[in-house]
Amino acid sequence: GRFPALSLALVALSSASGSDDWYRGATHIDELREASDRLQEGTLDEHAFQTFVRQAERAPDDWRGHAMLGQAQTSRGSHQAAVASLKRARKLAPDVPQVATALATAHDALAAALLDAPTAANLTLVNLTKQQRRRAARSLREAIALRSHAEGTGAGAGADVAAAATSHHHLSRLLASDPLLELAAPEDIDDRAAEVMSEAVRHARTAARLDPASAVFAARAKQLRGFEEALRKYREADRRSYKDREAAVHAMHRQMEEKREEEEEDEAVRAEEAAEEAARRRAKQELR
């Protein structure tokens, strides 16, 4: 199918001039244009792909070759390699918003591959390995952060917002399926589980807010109302627990103060008794 972030390839090609060393002559620029056309049309073949590979190797310090190669790798399903290529492009061109958008798309694709890859065990979000969960969540968070950067420049904001909503939705699903949240009862929630639940709810709400027309995102936000209720009870219990702890501390302080006062009173009584005893002894001596 067509690759959605192809404006980057067009930016790279249109930024050249006939004297640009990056192109190595008119013949090579024609190859790049043809390869770019194939990428846009979804007909990228091995020859066109190798054109992008050679270009990145010819000019390793130019962001354009790495960016175009990264998009080609994404279109072929080489998601980890695409992320690496686009990271190099972004490092070389941190101010080109299309690079950030393309890298976000590559991170989304990598996360989708980790979450939906078919296996003999019919992989689902519930039986992902810990490493798969960690890598997918990291990629989705990276995609969200990168689109925030691109939106800040005003470049392709509409498309970026829609894609960001999808990233928030997928991250919410991933977090909500964490085995950590398989609780016997709401009162079993601990601090870590509450943190994961809270983030899942936050991303679901964000997805629905960014794309209010999506029935899927709205339904997801509603599905997590159970999490919100559990979190509300957890926070209330935590506040009660805090108040209980605070009351216990105050009670302990009162007991310590009362004990100190009793000791002072006992000391005063002993002093009075000692004074009275001394007075009696003096009186006896005077009588003798």
C-alpha positions in Angstrom: 0.0 0.0 0.0 1.0 3.6 -0.1 3.3 4.9 2.5 1.7 7.8 4.4 4.6 10.1 5.2 6.1 10.5 1.7 6.3 14.3 1.9 9.7 13.6 3.4 11.0 12.0 0.2 9.6 15.0 -1.8 11.3 17.4 0.6 14.6 15.7 0.2 14.4 15.6 -3.6 13.1 19.2 -4.0 15.9 20.6 -1.8 18.6 19.6 -4.4 20.2 21.6 -7.1 22.2 20.5 -10.1 25.4 21.3 -8.3 24.5 19.4 -5.2 27.3 16.8 -4.5 24.7 14.6 -2.8 23.3 13.6 -6.1 26.5 12.6 -7.9 25.1 13.7 -11.3 21.9 13.8 -13.3 21.8 10.1 -13.9 21.7 9.4 -10.1 19.0 11.9 -9.4 16.8 10.3 -12.0 17.3 7.0 -10.2 16.3 8.6 -6.9 13.3 10.2 -8.4 12.2 6.9 -9.9 12.8 5.0 -6.6 10.8 7.7 -4.8 7.9 7.3 -7.3 7.9 3.6 -6.6 7.9 4.2 -2.9 4.9 6.5 -3.2 3.0 4.1 -5.5 3.7 1.1 -3.2 5.6 -0.7 -6.0 9.1 -0.5 -4.4 11.3 -3.3 -5.9 14.7 -4.5 -4.9 16.5 -2.3 -7.4 14.7 0.8 -6.2 15.4 -0.2 -2.6 19.1 -0.6 -3.3 19.1 2.9 -4.8 18.2 4.2 -1.3 20.8 2.0 0.3 23.6 3.2 -2.0 22.6 6.8 -1.5 22.9 6.6 2.3 26.3 4.9 1.9 27.5 7.5 -0.6 26.7 10.5 1.7 26.6 9.2 5.3 26.6 12.8 6.7 23.6 13.9 4.7 20.2 13.4 6.3 18.3 13.0 3.1 19.7 9.6 2.2 19.1 8.1 5.6 15.6 9.6 5.7 14.6 8.1 2.3 16.2 4.8 3.2 14.3 4.7 6.5 11.0 5.2 4.7 11.9 2.5 2.2 12.7 0.1 5.1 9.4 0.9 6.8 7.5 0.1 3.6 9.3 -3.3 3.4 8.5 -4.1 7.0 12.1 -3.7 8.3 10.9 -1.6 11.2 13.9 -1.8 13.5 16.2 -0.9 10.7 13.9 2.0 9.6 13.9 3.4 13.1 17.8 3.3 13.1 18.0 5.0 9.7 15.5 7.7 10.6 17.2 8.3 14.0 20.4 9.1 12.0 18.5 11.4 9.8 17.0 13.2 12.7 20.3 13.6 14.4 21.6 15.2 11.2 18.5 17.3 10.7 16.8 18.0 14.0 14.9 21.0 12.6 13.2 19.2 9.7 9.7 18.3 10.9 9.1 15.7 8.2 11.9 13.7 9.7 10.3 13.7 13.1 7.0 12.6 11.5 8.6 9.8 9.5 10.4 8.5 12.6 7.2 8.6 14.6 5.6 6.5 11.8 8.4 4.0 12.0 8.1 3.8 15.7 4.3 3.1 15.3 5.0 0.4 12.8 7.6 -1.2 15.0 5.2 -1.2 18.0 2.4 -2.7 15.7 4.7 -5.4 14.6 5.6 -6.3 18.2 1.9 -6.3 19.3 0.3 -8.0 16.3 3.0 -10.3 14.9 1.4 -13.8 14.2 2.9 -16.7 16.1 2.1 -20.3 16.6 0.6 -19.4 20.0 -1.7 -16.8 18.4 0.0 -13.9 20.1 -2.4 -11.5 22.0 -1.8 -8.4 24.1 -2.2 -10.6 27.2 0.6 -13.1 26.5 3.3 -10.7 25.3 6.7 -11.2 26.8 8.0 -8.6 29.2 10.5 -7.5 26.6 7.9 -7.1 23.9 5.8 -5.0 26.2 8.7 -2.8 27.1 9.9 -2.3 23.5 6.4 -1.7 22.2 5.6 0.8 24.9 8.9 2.6 24.4 8.2 2.9 20.6 4.7 4.3 21.2 5.9 6.8 23.7 8.6 7.9 21.2 6.1 8.3 18.5 3.8 10.4 20.7 6.8 12.6 21.7 8.0 13.0 18.1 4.5 14.1 16.9 4.3 16.7 19.6 7.6 18.1 18.2 6.2 18.1 14.7 2.9 19.7 15.7 4.8 22.5 17.4 6.2 23.5 14.1 2.8 23.5 12.4 3.8 20.9 9.8 1.1 18.5 8.8 -0.7 19.0 12.1 -3.9 17.4 11.0 -2.3 14.1 10.0 0.0 14.1 13.0 -2.9 14.6 15.4 -4.8 11.7 13.9 -1.7 9.5 14.0 -0.9 10.6 17.6 -4.5 9.6 18.7 -3.9 6.2 17.3 -0.6 5.9 19.2 -2.3 7.0 22.4 -5.0 4.4 21.8 -2.5 1.5 21.2 -0.5 2.5 24.2 -3.6 2.5 26.4 -4.5 -1.0 25.2 -1.0 -2.2 25.9 -0.9 -0.8 29.4 -4.4 -2.0 30.3 -3.5 -5.6 29.3 -0.4 -5.7 31.6 -0.5 -8.9 33.8 0.3 -6.6 36.7 -3.4 -5.5 36.6 -4.8 -9.0 36.9 -6.1 -8.3 40.4 -8.4 -10.5 42.5 -10.1 -7.4 43.9 -9.8 -3.6 43.6 -8.3 -3.4 47.1 -5.3 -5.4 45.8 -4.0 -2.4 43.8 -0.6 -1.3 44.8 1.3 1.8 43.9 2.8 0.3 40.7 -0.5 -1.1 39.5 -2.2 2.3 40.1 0.5 4.0 38.1 0.0 1.7 35.1 -3.8 2.0 35.3 -3.6 5.8 35.6 -1.4 6.0 32.5 -3.7 3.7 30.5 -6.7 5.9 31.4 -4.8 9.1 30.5 -3.8 7.8 27.0 -7.3 6.5 26.3 -8.8 10.0 27.2 -6.1 11.7 25.1 -7.0 9.5 22.1 -10.7 10.3 22.4 -9.9 14.0 22.8 -7.6 14.2 19.8 -10.0 12.4 17.5 -13.5 12.9 18.9 -15.1 11.5 15.8 -13.7 8.0 16.4 -16.2 5.7 17.9 -13.4 3.2 18.7 -11.5 5.7 20.8 -14.6 6.9 22.6 -15.6 3.3 23.4 -12.1 2.6 24.7 -12.3 5.5 27.1 -15.7 4.2 28.3 -14.3 0.7 28.8 -11.7 2.1 31.2 -14.2 3.6 33.5 -13.8 0.6 35.7 -10.1 1.5 36.0 -11.1 5.0 36.9 -13.5 3.8 39.6 -10.8 1.4 41.0 -8.3 4.3 41.0 -10.8 6.5 42.8 -11.3 3.8 45.5 -7.6 3.3 45.7 -6.9 7.0 46.2 -9.7 7.2 48.8 -8.2 4.2 50.7 -4.8 5.7 50.4 -6.1 9.0 51.8 -7.8 7.1 54.6 -4.7 5.1 55.2 -2.7 8.3 55.4 -5.2 9.8 57.8 -5.1 6.6 59.9 -1.3 6.7 59.9 -1.4 10.4 60.8 -3.8 9.7 63.6 -1.6 6.8 64.9 1.4 9.1 64.9 -0.6 11.8 66.8 -1.8 9.2 69.3 1.8 7.9 69.8 3.0 11.5 70.4 0.2 12.0 72.9 1.1 8.8 74.7 4.8 9.9 74.8 3.8 13.3 76.1 1.5 11.8 78.7 4.3 9.4 79.8 6.7 12.3 80.0 4.2 14.3 82.1 3.7 11.3 84.4 7.4 10.9 84.8 7.7 14.6 85.7 4.9 14.2 88.2 6.5 11.1 89.7 9.8 12.9 90.0 8.1 15.9 91.7 6.3 13.5 94.1 9.6 11.8 94.9 11.2 15.2 95.5 8.4 16.2 97.8 8.6 12.9 99.7 12.3 13.3 100.0 11.9 16.9 101.3 9.3 15.7 103.8 11.6 12.9 105.0 14.4 15.3 105.4 12.2 17.7 107.4 11.1 14.8 109.7 14.7 13.9 110.4 15.7 17.4 111.2 12.7 17.7 113.6 13.7 14.5 115.4 17.3 15.8 115.8 16.0 19.0 117.2 13.9 17.2 119.7 16.9 15.3 121.0 
